[in-house]
């Protein structure tokens, strides 16, 4: 079964940090392509550890908030 997940990518120093939004799994890579390949592998390993029956991937809830910043 194929599943589609959402990934956020952020550059932190020399690394790109990739985070699977739905599962909270995080990985990194020196390039965007490396980070995408690494997050895919990390998610596959994460899902491998989950029981195969009845696994539901949670849907994230997004909201916004304000902070004061000078």
Helices and strands as residue ranges (DSSP letters): E 7-12, E 15-20, E 26-29, H 32-49
